[in-house]
């Protein structure tokens, strides 16, 4: 019975950690306003092609 209780608590803790991680990712993406960084990263493959094709 003690091992079942341990697994129940571990499952609850992992759920909370996962939720906090997800919230942190959302905060990093939307609050920091990294749109310029993401736009620059999205164009990196095309910049490489332009360098080779002149």
Secondary structure, DSSP 4 states (H G I P E B T S, - for coil): -HHHHHHHHHHHHHHHHHHHHHHHHHHHHHTTT-HHHHHHHHTHHHHHHHHHH-
